[in-house]
Amino acid sequence: MSTFQRKHLLGLQELSREEIELILQTATSFKEVSSRDIKKVPALRGKTVVTLFFEPSTRTRISFELAAKRLSADTLNIAINVSSTTKGETLLDTAKNIEAMSVDAMVVRHSLSGAPFILAQGLQCSVINAGDGCREHPTQALLDMFTLKEKFGHIEGLKVAIVGDILHSRVARSNIWGLTKLGAQVTVCGPATLMPRGIEDMGVHVSYDLKDVLKNSDAIIALRIQKERQQDKFLPSLREYSRLFGINQAKLQEARPNGTVGPSPNLIIMHPGPTNRGVELSAEVADGKQSVILEQVTNGVAVRMAVLYLVLGAKGE
């Protein structure tokens, strides 16, 4: 097995296909750990991992914390609302002070696109991007790809559609970079007001017809409508969005090819969470047999174990 030569994980745009495949392969090995009675291996014993989240998070923060603990690393979660940044200290100064306590890795989420790059340039420890502004969310895309590979056995040639607010979605961008490098055919679908100009240059097909997308896809990644980023009124209403781009059982049945009844059994529904039920997905779809949302959450721990291990623990192994 080749080694991972990077000190940081800042985004999938900069990774090669081989590096992405190495992370997914390593995650396969680590997934078994979470099924044991004692869910721990000593791979990162003596290492310290800090989670530094400047935006709210449940799944990603807890997933990284669990991943570090299952690798036997010490963990520290910084509560930003009580940190010195509220007193005017800069992001880099805060991070440097934390690093001065001999930490080995910082997992960072920030509303500013590029914040992890600033830290990576100014720190000696490893920096892992847990989501920066509207730019990238690499570990979410990695766990999405891991789930796809687990369900289909391959990613090359899969038809994957990303539906929703493409404009503001760091999940969409990371998935596009990763999926296209692994040979998937990616379609983005959503309102024209939420479609970035020139998105085709990233190697994707653009569609505004959800029914056609449902009929011709192997997997759908439904994106959360980000209410906190909708101050400029990109949508007439959430009800209008749900009517045109929300996925429910009736649309799945209507989209099934060859005139057969019921949703296609091979199509899987994914979502990075949290889900606005009744907006992006109906409750029956979110909880239905085609949904792999909870499997994504489970796989997130294995993928983040792989990332921490490769960045911190696998040099020369």
Phi and psi restraints in degrees (value plus and minus 20) as a CYANA .aco file:
   2 SER   PHI     -92.3   -52.3
   2 SER   PSI     138.1   178.1
   3 THR   PHI    -116.0   -76.0
   3 THR   PSI     138.6   178.6
   4 PHE   PHI    -112.1   -72.1
   4 PHE   PSI      97.9   137.9
   5 GLN   PHI    -113.6   -73.6
   5 GLN   PSI     -19.0    21.0
   6 ARG   PHI    -113.2   -73.2
   6 ARG   PSI     120.8   160.8
   7 LYS   PHI    -102.5   -62.5
   7 LYS   PSI     -47.5    -7.5
   8 HIS   PHI    -145.3  -105.3
   8 HIS   PSI     140.7   180.7
   9 LEU   PHI    -143.4  -103.4
   9 LEU   PSI      82.6   122.6
  10 LEU   PHI    -126.2   -86.2
  10 LEU   PSI     -42.7    -2.7
  11 GLY   PHI     158.4   198.4
  11 GLY   PSI     145.1   185.1
  12 LEU   PHI    -108.2   -68.2
  12 LEU   PSI     -35.5     4.5
  13 GLN   PHI     -78.5   -38.5
  13 GLN   PSI     -55.6   -15.6
  14 GLU   PHI    -108.9   -68.9
  14 GLU   PSI     -30.3     9.7
  15 LEU   PHI    -105.7   -65.7
  15 LEU   PSI     129.7   169.7
  16 SER   PHI    -106.1   -66.1
  16 SER   PSI     146.3   186.3
  17 ARG   PHI     -77.6   -37.6
  17 ARG   PSI     -61.8   -21.8
  18 GLU   PHI     -83.9   -43.9
  18 GLU   PSI     -58.3   -18.3
  19 GLU   PHI     -87.5   -47.5
  19 GLU   PSI     -61.3   -21.3
  20 ILE   PHI     -83.4   -43.4
  20 ILE   PSI     -64.0   -24.0
  21 GLU   PHI     -84.4   -44.4
  21 GLU   PSI     -54.5   -14.5
  22 LEU   PHI     -84.8   -44.8
  22 LEU   PSI     -62.1   -22.1
  23 ILE   PHI     -82.0   -42.0
  23 ILE   PSI     -65.1   -25.1
  24 LEU   PHI     -85.2   -45.2
  24 LEU   PSI     -59.3   -19.3
  25 GLN   PHI     -85.0   -45.0
  25 GLN   PSI     -62.0   -22.0
  26 THR   PHI     -85.8   -45.8
  26 THR   PSI     -58.0   -18.0
  27 ALA   PHI     -82.5   -42.5
  27 ALA   PSI     -54.5   -14.5
  28 THR   PHI     -79.6   -39.6
  28 THR   PSI     -61.3   -21.3
  29 SER   PHI     -86.2   -46.2
  29 SER   PSI     -58.3   -18.3
  30 PHE   PHI     -99.8   -59.8
  30 PHE   PSI     -40.8    -0.8
  31 LYS   PHI     -80.8   -40.8
  31 LYS   PSI     -53.7   -13.7
  32 GLU   PHI     -82.3   -42.3
  32 GLU   PSI     -49.3    -9.3
  33 VAL   PHI     -79.8   -39.8
  33 VAL   PSI     -58.6   -18.6
  34 SER   PHI     -91.5   -51.5
  34 SER   PSI     -30.7     9.3
  35 SER   PHI    -116.7   -76.7
  35 SER   PSI     -23.1    16.9
  36 ARG   PHI     -98.3   -58.3
  36 ARG   PSI     143.6   183.6
  37 ASP   PHI     -86.3   -46.3
  37 ASP   PSI     -63.1   -23.1
  38 ILE   PHI    -125.9   -85.9
  38 ILE   PSI      85.5   125.5
  39 LYS   PHI    -108.2   -68.2
  39 LYS   PSI      43.8    83.8
  40 LYS   PHI    -175.8  -135.8
  40 LYS   PSI     120.8   160.8
  41 VAL   PHI    -150.3  -110.3
  41 VAL   PSI     135.3   175.3
  42 PRO   PHI    -108.9   -68.9
  42 PRO   PSI      -0.1    39.9
  43 ALA   PHI     -77.3   -37.3
  43 ALA   PSI     -55.6   -15.6
  44 LEU   PHI    -139.2   -99.2
  44 LEU   PSI       9.9    49.9
  45 ARG   PHI     -79.7   -39.7
  45 ARG   PSI     112.8   152.8
  46 GLY   PHI      71.8   111.8
  46 GLY   PSI     -30.9     9.1
  47 LYS   PHI    -108.7   -68.7
  47 LYS   PSI     133.0   173.0
  48 THR   PHI    -142.6  -102.6
  48 THR   PSI     106.1   146.1
  49 VAL   PHI    -137.0   -97.0
  49 VAL   PSI     107.6   147.6
  50 VAL   PHI    -130.0   -90.0
  50 VAL   PSI     112.4   152.4
  51 THR   PHI    -120.7   -80.7
  51 THR   PSI     103.1   143.1
  52 LEU   PHI    -142.4  -102.4
  52 LEU   PSI      72.5   112.5
  53 PHE   PHI    -130.6   -90.6
  53 PHE   PSI      97.3   137.3
  54 PHE   PHI    -116.0   -76.0
  54 PHE   PSI     -17.6    22.4
  55 GLU   PHI    -150.6  -110.6
  55 GLU   PSI     135.4   175.4
  56 PRO   PHI     -81.2   -41.2
  56 PRO   PSI     123.7   163.7
  57 SER   PHI    -180.2  -140.2
  57 SER   PSI     121.5   161.5
  58 THR   PHI    -134.9   -94.9
  58 THR   PSI     -85.0   -45.0
  59 ARG   PHI     -79.7   -39.7
  59 ARG   PSI     -72.1   -32.1
  60 THR   PHI     -85.9   -45.9
  60 THR   PSI     -66.5   -26.5
  61 ARG   PHI     -83.4   -43.4
  61 ARG   PSI     -69.3   -29.3
  62 ILE   PHI     -84.9   -44.9
  62 ILE   PSI     -57.9   -17.9
  63 SER   PHI     -81.7   -41.7
  63 SER   PSI     -65.1   -25.1
  64 PHE   PHI     -84.7   -44.7
  64 PHE   PSI     -61.1   -21.1
  65 GLU   PHI     -84.1   -44.1
  65 GLU   PSI     -65.0   -25.0
  66 LEU   PHI     -82.4   -42.4
  66 LEU   PSI     -62.8   -22.8
  67 ALA   PHI     -79.3   -39.3
  67 ALA   PSI     -65.7   -25.7
  68 ALA   PHI     -83.9   -43.9
  68 ALA   PSI     -62.7   -22.7
  69 LYS   PHI     -87.3   -47.3
  69 LYS   PSI     -55.9   -15.9
  70 ARG   PHI     -91.9   -51.9
  70 ARG   PSI     -36.0     4.0
  71 LEU   PHI    -115.1   -75.1
  71 LEU   PSI     -13.6    26.4
  72 SER   PHI      52.5    92.5
  72 SER   PSI      -1.8    38.2
  73 ALA   PHI    -100.5   -60.5
  73 ALA   PSI     134.7   174.7
  74 ASP   PHI    -101.3   -61.3
  74 ASP   PSI     123.3   163.3
  75 THR   PHI    -147.0  -107.0
  75 THR   PSI     130.9   170.9
  76 LEU   PHI    -162.9  -122.9
  76 LEU   PSI     105.9   145.9
  77 ASN   PHI    -125.4   -85.4
  77 ASN   PSI      98.6   138.6
  78 ILE   PHI    -109.3   -69.3
  78 ILE   PSI     102.9   142.9
  79 ALA   PHI    -104.4   -64.4
  79 ALA   PSI      84.7   124.7
  80 ILE   PHI     -85.1   -45.1
  80 ILE   PSI     -52.1   -12.1
  81 ASN   PHI     -86.6   -46.6
  81 ASN   PSI     -33.3     6.7
  82 VAL   PHI    -139.7   -99.7
  82 VAL   PSI      -4.6    35.4
  83 SER   PHI    -110.2   -70.2
  83 SER   PSI     154.5   194.5
  84 SER   PHI     -91.5   -51.5
  84 SER   PSI     -30.9     9.1
  85 THR   PHI     -83.9   -43.9
  85 THR   PSI     -46.1    -6.1
  86 THR   PHI     -92.1   -52.1
  86 THR   PSI     -32.8     7.2
  87 LYS   PHI    -119.6   -79.6
  87 LYS   PSI     -16.0    24.0
  88 GLY   PHI      85.5   125.5
  88 GLY   PSI     -19.9    20.1
  89 GLU   PHI     -89.0   -49.0
  89 GLU   PSI     122.7   162.7
  90 THR   PHI     -93.3   -53.3
  90 THR   PSI     140.7   180.7
  91 LEU   PHI     -77.6   -37.6
  91 LEU   PSI     -66.8   -26.8
  92 LEU   PHI     -86.6   -46.6
  92 LEU   PSI     -59.3   -19.3
  93 ASP   PHI     -84.3   -44.3
  93 ASP   PSI     -61.4   -21.4
  94 THR   PHI     -79.5   -39.5
  94 THR   PSI     -67.1   -27.1
  95 ALA   PHI     -85.1   -45.1
  95 ALA   PSI     -59.6   -19.6
  96 LYS   PHI     -84.6   -44.6
  96 LYS   PSI     -57.1   -17.1
  97 ASN   PHI     -87.6   -47.6
  97 ASN   PSI     -57.0   -17.0
  98 ILE   PHI     -87.5   -47.5
  98 ILE   PSI     -62.8   -22.8
  99 GLU   PHI     -82.2   -42.2
  99 GLU   PSI     -52.4   -12.4
 100 ALA   PHI     -82.9   -42.9
 100 ALA   PSI     -33.7     6.3
 101 MET   PHI    -111.1   -71.1
 101 MET   PSI      -0.4    39.6
 102 SER   PHI      46.2    86.2
 102 SER   PSI      28.6    68.6
 103 VAL   PHI    -109.6   -69.6
 103 VAL   PSI     135.9   175.9
 104 ASP   PHI    -122.4   -82.4
 104 ASP   PSI     -47.8    -7.8
 105 ALA   PHI    -168.9  -128.9
 105 ALA   PSI     126.3   166.3
 106 MET   PHI    -143.4  -103.4
 106 MET   PSI     103.6   143.6
 107 VAL   PHI    -119.7   -79.7
 107 VAL   PSI      97.8   137.8
 108 VAL   PHI    -140.5  -100.5
 108 VAL   PSI     111.1   151.1
 109 ARG   PHI    -141.8  -101.8
 109 ARG   PSI     113.6   153.6
 110 HIS   PHI    -169.9  -129.9
 110 HIS   PSI     128.4   168.4
 111 SER   PHI     -94.4   -54.4
 111 SER   PSI     -34.1     5.9
 112 LEU   PHI    -108.6   -68.6
 112 LEU   PSI      99.2   139.2
 113 SER   PHI     -82.5   -42.5
 113 SER   PSI     107.8   147.8
 114 GLY   PHI      76.9   116.9
 114 GLY   PSI     -25.3    14.7
 115 ALA   PHI     -76.1   -36.1
 115 ALA   PSI     -63.9   -23.9
 116 PRO   PHI     -82.1   -42.1
 116 PRO   PSI     -51.2   -11.2
 117 PHE   PHI     -85.4   -45.4
 117 PHE   PSI     -60.2   -20.2
 118 ILE   PHI     -80.7   -40.7
 118 ILE   PSI     -63.9   -23.9
 119 LEU   PHI     -88.4   -48.4
 119 LEU   PSI     -60.5   -20.5
 120 ALA   PHI     -82.0   -42.0
 120 ALA   PSI     -53.0   -13.0
 121 GLN   PHI     -96.6   -56.6
 121 GLN   PSI     -45.2    -5.2
 122 GLY   PHI    -124.7   -84.7
 122 GLY   PSI     -24.8    15.2
 123 LEU   PHI    -137.9   -97.9
 123 LEU   PSI     137.4   177.4
 124 GLN   PHI    -110.5   -70.5
 124 GLN   PSI     -45.8    -5.8
 125 CYS   PHI     -98.4   -58.4
 125 CYS   PSI     148.3   188.3
 126 SER   PHI     -94.3   -54.3
 126 SER   PSI     125.4   165.4
 127 VAL   PHI    -141.7  -101.7
 127 VAL   PSI     109.8   149.8
 128 ILE   PHI    -139.5   -99.5
 128 ILE   PSI     106.5   146.5
 129 ASN   PHI    -100.3   -60.3
 129 ASN   PSI      98.2   138.2
 130 ALA   PHI    -124.3   -84.3
 130 ALA   PSI       0.2    40.2
 131 GLY   PHI     102.7   142.7
 131 GLY   PSI      97.1   137.1
 132 ASP   PHI    -148.1  -108.1
 132 ASP   PSI      91.8   131.8
 133 GLY   PHI      31.3    71.3
 133 GLY   PSI    -149.8  -109.8
 134 CYS   PHI    -123.2   -83.2
 134 CYS   PSI      -2.5    37.5
 135 ARG   PHI    -111.0   -71.0
 135 ARG   PSI     -89.0   -49.0
 136 GLU   PHI    -166.3  -126.3
 136 GLU   PSI     137.2   177.2
 137 HIS   PHI    -162.2  -122.2
 137 HIS   PSI      55.6    95.6
 138 PRO   PHI     -81.8   -41.8
 138 PRO   PSI     -60.3   -20.3
 139 THR   PHI     -91.6   -51.6
 139 THR   PSI     -46.8    -6.8
 140 GLN   PHI     -86.1   -46.1
 140 GLN   PSI     -63.9   -23.9
 141 ALA   PHI     -85.3   -45.3
 141 ALA   PSI     -58.2   -18.2
 142 LEU   PHI     -82.9   -42.9
 142 LEU   PSI     -61.6   -21.6
 143 LEU   PHI     -91.4   -51.4
 143 LEU   PSI     -50.9   -10.9
 144 ASP   PHI     -84.2   -44.2
 144 ASP   PSI     -64.9   -24.9
 145 MET   PHI     -87.0   -47.0
 145 MET   PSI     -57.5   -17.5
 146 PHE   PHI     -81.2   -41.2
 146 PHE   PSI     -62.8   -22.8
 147 THR   PHI     -84.8   -44.8
 147 THR   PSI     -63.0   -23.0
 148 LEU   PHI     -81.1   -41.1
 148 LEU   PSI     -63.9   -23.9
 149 LYS   PHI     -85.8   -45.8
 149 LYS   PSI     -56.4   -16.4
 150 GLU   PHI     -86.2   -46.2
 150 GLU   PSI     -58.7   -18.7
 151 LYS   PHI     -98.9   -58.9
 151 LYS   PSI     -58.7   -18.7
 152 PHE   PHI    -126.8   -86.8
 152 PHE   PSI     -34.9     5.1
 153 GLY   PHI      65.0   105.0
 153 GLY   PSI     -27.9    12.1
 154 HIS   PHI    -183.5  -143.5
 154 HIS   PSI     144.5   184.5
 155 ILE   PHI    -137.1   -97.1
 155 ILE   PSI     -51.6   -11.6
 156 GLU   PHI     -73.3   -33.3
 156 GLU   PSI     103.8   143.8
 157 GLY   PHI      65.9   105.9
 157 GLY   PSI     -29.0    11.0
 158 LEU   PHI     -86.3   -46.3
 158 LEU   PSI     125.9   165.9
 159 LYS   PHI    -121.3   -81.3
 159 LYS   PSI      88.8   128.8
 160 VAL   PHI    -136.7   -96.7
 160 VAL   PSI     108.3   148.3
 161 ALA   PHI    -131.2   -91.2
 161 ALA   PSI     114.5   154.5
 162 ILE   PHI    -128.7   -88.7
 162 ILE   PSI      99.4   139.4
 163 VAL   PHI    -137.9   -97.9
 163 VAL   PSI     108.2   148.2
 164 GLY   PHI     114.3   154.3
 164 GLY   PSI    -158.6  -118.6
 165 ASP   PHI    -103.2   -63.2
 165 ASP   PSI      62.0   102.0
 166 ILE   PHI     -89.9   -49.9
 166 ILE   PSI     -54.3   -14.3
 167 LEU   PHI     -77.3   -37.3
 167 LEU   PSI     -64.5   -24.5
 168 HIS   PHI    -119.4   -79.4
 168 HIS   PSI     -16.7    23.3
 169 SER   PHI    -114.2   -74.2
 169 SER   PSI      92.5   132.5
 170 ARG   PHI     -91.8   -51.8
 170 ARG   PSI     -48.7    -8.7
 171 VAL   PHI     -83.3   -43.3
 171 VAL   PSI     -63.4   -23.4
 172 ALA   PHI     -81.2   -41.2
 172 ALA   PSI     -65.7   -25.7
 173 ARG   PHI     -83.4   -43.4
 173 ARG   PSI     -65.5   -25.5
 174 SER   PHI     -84.2   -44.2
 174 SER   PSI     -60.5   -20.5
 175 ASN   PHI     -84.4   -44.4
 175 ASN   PSI     -59.4   -19.4
 176 ILE   PHI     -82.5   -42.5
 176 ILE   PSI     -67.4   -27.4
 177 TRP   PHI     -79.9   -39.9
 177 TRP   PSI     -66.2   -26.2
 178 GLY   PHI     -91.9   -51.9
 178 GLY   PSI     -68.4   -28.4
 179 LEU   PHI     -84.6   -44.6
 179 LEU   PSI     -61.2   -21.2
 180 THR   PHI     -87.7   -47.7
 180 THR   PSI     -54.8   -14.8
 181 LYS   PHI     -86.6   -46.6
 181 LYS   PSI     -49.3    -9.3
 182 LEU   PHI    -111.9   -71.9
 182 LEU   PSI     -14.2    25.8
 183 GLY   PHI      73.2   113.2
 183 GLY   PSI      -8.4    31.6
 184 ALA   PHI     -99.0   -59.0
 184 ALA   PSI     135.0   175.0
 185 GLN   PHI    -116.8   -76.8
 185 GLN   PSI      94.9   134.9
 186 VAL   PHI    -128.0   -88.0
 186 VAL   PSI     110.6   150.6
 187 THR   PHI    -137.7   -97.7
 187 THR   PSI     116.4   156.4
 188 VAL   PHI    -129.0   -89.0
 188 VAL   PSI     118.6   158.6
 189 CYS   PHI    -160.0  -120.0
 189 CYS   PSI     114.2   154.2
 190 GLY   PHI     152.2   192.2
 190 GLY   PSI    -199.2  -159.2
 191 PRO   PHI     -80.9   -40.9
 191 PRO   PSI     126.1   166.1
 192 ALA   PHI     -79.1   -39.1
 192 ALA   PSI     -52.0   -12.0
 193 THR   PHI     -90.6   -50.6
 193 THR   PSI     -37.1     2.9
 194 LEU   PHI    -133.1   -93.1
 194 LEU   PSI       2.8    42.8
 195 MET   PHI    -131.0   -91.0
 195 MET   PSI      98.9   138.9
 196 PRO   PHI     -82.9   -42.9
 196 PRO   PSI     121.9   161.9
 197 ARG   PHI     -86.7   -46.7
 197 ARG   PSI     112.0   152.0
 198 GLY   PHI      58.6    98.6
 198 GLY   PSI      -3.5    36.5
 199 ILE   PHI     -81.4   -41.4
 199 ILE   PSI     -46.5    -6.5
 200 GLU   PHI     -79.3   -39.3
 200 GLU   PSI     -45.9    -5.9
 201 ASP   PHI     -85.4   -45.4
 201 ASP   PSI     -35.0     5.0
 202 MET   PHI    -106.4   -66.4
 202 MET   PSI     -17.0    23.0
 203 GLY   PHI      70.0   110.0
 203 GLY   PSI       4.7    44.7
 204 VAL   PHI    -135.0   -95.0
 204 VAL   PSI     141.4   181.4
 205 HIS   PHI    -117.6   -77.6
 205 HIS   PSI     122.7   162.7
 206 VAL   PHI    -127.9   -87.9
 206 VAL   PSI     113.0   153.0
 207 SER   PHI    -156.5  -116.5
 207 SER   PSI     127.5   167.5
 208 TYR   PHI    -136.1   -96.1
 208 TYR   PSI      -7.1    32.9
 209 ASP   PHI    -135.2   -95.2
 209 ASP   PSI      78.6   118.6
 210 LEU   PHI     -82.7   -42.7
 210 LEU   PSI     -59.1   -19.1
 211 LYS   PHI     -80.3   -40.3
 211 LYS   PSI     -63.3   -23.3
 212 ASP   PHI     -85.3   -45.3
 212 ASP   PSI     -59.8   -19.8
 213 VAL   PHI     -84.3   -44.3
 213 VAL   PSI     -63.6   -23.6
 214 LEU   PHI     -82.6   -42.6
 214 LEU   PSI     -55.6   -15.6
 215 LYS   PHI     -93.3   -53.3
 215 LYS   PSI     -46.2    -6.2
 216 ASN   PHI    -139.0   -99.0
 216 ASN   PSI       6.3    46.3
 217 SER   PHI    -142.9  -102.9
 217 SER   PSI     131.1   171.1
 218 ASP   PHI    -108.4   -68.4
 218 ASP   PSI     -50.1   -10.1
 219 ALA   PHI    -167.9  -127.9
 219 ALA   PSI     125.1   165.1
 220 ILE   PHI    -137.9   -97.9
 220 ILE   PSI     106.4   146.4
 221 ILE   PHI    -124.3   -84.3
 221 ILE   PSI      83.6   123.6
 222 ALA   PHI    -105.3   -65.3
 222 ALA   PSI     110.0   150.0
 223 LEU   PHI    -116.8   -76.8
 223 LEU   PSI     128.3   168.3
 224 ARG   PHI     -89.4   -49.4
 224 ARG   PSI     114.3   154.3
 225 ILE   PHI     -93.3   -53.3
 225 ILE   PSI      96.3   136.3
 226 GLN   PHI    -106.5   -66.5
 226 GLN   PSI      71.6   111.6
 227 LYS   PHI     -79.4   -39.4
 227 LYS   PSI     -51.8   -11.8
 228 GLU   PHI     -91.8   -51.8
 228 GLU   PSI     -33.2     6.8
 229 ARG   PHI    -130.8   -90.8
 229 ARG   PSI      -2.7    37.3
 230 GLN   PHI    -127.8   -87.8
 230 GLN   PSI       5.3    45.3
 231 GLN   PHI     -81.4   -41.4
 231 GLN   PSI     -46.4    -6.4
 232 ASP   PHI    -108.7   -68.7
 232 ASP   PSI      -9.3    30.7
 233 LYS   PHI      37.2    77.2
 233 LYS   PSI      41.3    81.3
 234 PHE   PHI     -93.0   -53.0
 234 PHE   PSI     -38.5     1.5
 235 LEU   PHI    -144.4  -104.4
 235 LEU   PSI     124.6   164.6
 236 PRO   PHI     -81.9   -41.9
 236 PRO   PSI     -61.9   -21.9
 237 SER   PHI    -189.4  -149.4
 237 SER   PSI     141.1   181.1
 238 LEU   PHI     -87.3   -47.3
 238 LEU   PSI     -51.4   -11.4
 239 ARG   PHI     -84.1   -44.1
 239 ARG   PSI     -60.4   -20.4
 240 GLU   PHI     -85.9   -45.9
 240 GLU   PSI     -61.8   -21.8
 241 TYR   PHI     -81.1   -41.1
 241 TYR   PSI     -65.6   -25.6
 242 SER   PHI     -81.3   -41.3
 242 SER   PSI     -58.8   -18.8
 243 ARG   PHI     -83.8   -43.8
 243 ARG   PSI     -59.3   -19.3
 244 LEU   PHI    -112.8   -72.8
 244 LEU   PSI     -56.3   -16.3
 245 PHE   PHI    -147.1  -107.1
 245 PHE   PSI     -23.6    16.4
 246 GLY   PHI     -93.0   -53.0
 246 GLY   PSI     125.0   165.0
 247 ILE   PHI    -124.1   -84.1
 247 ILE   PSI     100.8   140.8
 248 ASN   PHI    -149.7  -109.7
 248 ASN   PSI     156.7   196.7
 249 GLN   PHI     -84.3   -44.3
 249 GLN   PSI     -56.7   -16.7
 250 ALA   PHI     -82.6   -42.6
 250 ALA   PSI     -61.3   -21.3
 251 LYS   PHI     -88.1   -48.1
 251 LYS   PSI     -56.7   -16.7
 252 LEU   PHI     -85.5   -45.5
 252 LEU   PSI     -61.0   -21.0
 253 GLN   PHI     -86.2   -46.2
 253 GLN   PSI     -60.0   -20.0
 254 GLU   PHI     -86.2   -46.2
 254 GLU   PSI     -49.1    -9.1
 255 ALA   PHI    -106.0   -66.0
 255 ALA   PSI     -29.5    10.5
 256 ARG   PHI     -83.4   -43.4
 256 ARG   PSI     110.4   150.4
 257 PRO   PHI     -91.7   -51.7
 257 PRO   PSI     144.2   184.2
 258 ASN   PHI      44.8    84.8
 258 ASN   PSI      -1.6    38.4
 259 GLY   PHI      51.7    91.7
 259 GLY   PSI     -10.8    29.2
 260 THR   PHI     -95.6   -55.6
 260 THR   PSI     143.4   183.4
 261 VAL   PHI    -114.8   -74.8
 261 VAL   PSI     119.7   159.7
 262 GLY   PHI      72.7   112.7
 262 GLY   PSI     142.4   182.4
 263 PRO   PHI     -87.8   -47.8
 263 PRO   PSI     130.2   170.2
 264 SER   PHI     -80.0   -40.0
 264 SER   PSI     108.3   148.3
 265 PRO   PHI     -90.7   -50.7
 265 PRO   PSI     -36.0     4.0
 266 ASN   PHI    -110.5   -70.5
 266 ASN   PSI     -37.9     2.1
 267 LEU   PHI     -94.7   -54.7
 267 LEU   PSI     110.3   150.3
 268 ILE   PHI    -131.6   -91.6
 268 ILE   PSI     129.3   169.3
 269 ILE   PHI    -132.1   -92.1
 269 ILE   PSI     107.8   147.8
 270 MET   PHI    -143.4  -103.4
 270 MET   PSI     139.0   179.0
 271 HIS   PHI    -179.0  -139.0
 271 HIS   PSI     113.5   153.5
 272 PRO   PHI     -94.4   -54.4
 272 PRO   PSI     -35.9     4.1
 273 GLY   PHI      55.6    95.6
 273 GLY   PSI     138.8   178.8
 274 PRO   PHI     -91.5   -51.5
 274 PRO   PSI     130.2   170.2
 275 THR   PHI    -110.8   -70.8
 275 THR   PSI     111.7   151.7
 276 ASN   PHI    -107.3   -67.3
 276 ASN   PSI      74.6   114.6
 277 ARG   PHI     -82.8   -42.8
 277 ARG   PSI     115.8   155.8
 278 GLY   PHI      66.7   106.7
 278 GLY   PSI     -24.8    15.2
 279 VAL   PHI    -130.0   -90.0
 279 VAL   PSI     -92.2   -52.2
 280 GLU   PHI     -97.8   -57.8
 280 GLU   PSI     -62.2   -22.2
 281 LEU   PHI    -154.9  -114.9
 281 LEU   PSI     121.2   161.2
 282 SER   PHI     -93.4   -53.4
 282 SER   PSI     141.2   181.2
 283 ALA   PHI     -80.8   -40.8
 283 ALA   PSI     -58.7   -18.7
 284 GLU   PHI     -88.2   -48.2
 284 GLU   PSI     -49.3    -9.3
 285 VAL   PHI     -98.7   -58.7
 285 VAL   PSI     -64.4   -24.4
 286 ALA   PHI     -79.7   -39.7
 286 ALA   PSI     -54.4   -14.4
 287 ASP   PHI    -121.7   -81.7
 287 ASP   PSI     -16.3    23.7
 288 GLY   PHI    -100.8   -60.8
 288 GLY   PSI     157.6   197.6
 289 LYS   PHI     -87.2   -47.2
 289 LYS   PSI     -45.9    -5.9
 290 GLN   PHI    -104.4   -64.4
 290 GLN   PSI     -30.9     9.1
 291 SER   PHI     -98.5   -58.5
 291 SER   PSI     113.7   153.7
 292 VAL   PHI    -140.2  -100.2
 292 VAL   PSI       7.2    47.2
 293 ILE   PHI     -81.4   -41.4
 293 ILE   PSI     -65.6   -25.6
 294 LEU   PHI     -90.7   -50.7
 294 LEU   PSI     -50.2   -10.2
 295 GLU   PHI     -85.2   -45.2
 295 GLU   PSI     -56.6   -16.6
 296 GLN   PHI     -80.3   -40.3
 296 GLN   PSI     -62.9   -22.9
 297 VAL   PHI     -82.6   -42.6
 297 VAL   PSI     -65.4   -25.4
 298 THR   PHI     -78.9   -38.9
 298 THR   PSI     -66.1   -26.1
 299 ASN   PHI     -87.7   -47.7
 299 ASN   PSI     -43.5    -3.5
 300 GLY   PHI     -80.2   -40.2
 300 GLY   PSI     -56.1   -16.1
 301 VAL   PHI     -86.6   -46.6
 301 VAL   PSI     -66.0   -26.0
 302 ALA   PHI     -82.4   -42.4
 302 ALA   PSI     -62.6   -22.6
 303 VAL   PHI     -85.3   -45.3
 303 VAL   PSI     -61.4   -21.4
 304 ARG   PHI     -93.2   -53.2
 304 ARG   PSI     -49.2    -9.2
 305 MET   PHI     -81.3   -41.3
 305 MET   PSI     -64.2   -24.2
 306 ALA   PHI     -82.2   -42.2
 306 ALA   PSI     -63.3   -23.3
 307 VAL   PHI     -83.8   -43.8
 307 VAL   PSI     -68.0   -28.0
 308 LEU   PHI     -81.5   -41.5
 308 LEU   PSI     -62.9   -22.9
 309 TYR   PHI     -83.6   -43.6
 309 TYR   PSI     -65.7   -25.7
 310 LEU   PHI     -89.3   -49.3
 310 LEU   PSI     -55.8   -15.8
 311 VAL   PHI     -94.9   -54.9
 311 VAL   PSI     -56.4   -16.4
 312 LEU   PHI    -128.6   -88.6
 312 LEU   PSI     -50.3   -10.3
 313 GLY   PHI    -141.0  -101.0
 313 GLY   PSI     -26.1    13.9
 314 ALA   PHI    -127.5   -87.5
 314 ALA   PSI      -7.2    32.8
 315 LYS   PHI     -82.8   -42.8
 315 LYS   PSI     100.1   140.1
 316 GLY   PHI      59.6    99.6
 316 GLY   PSI     -19.3    20.7
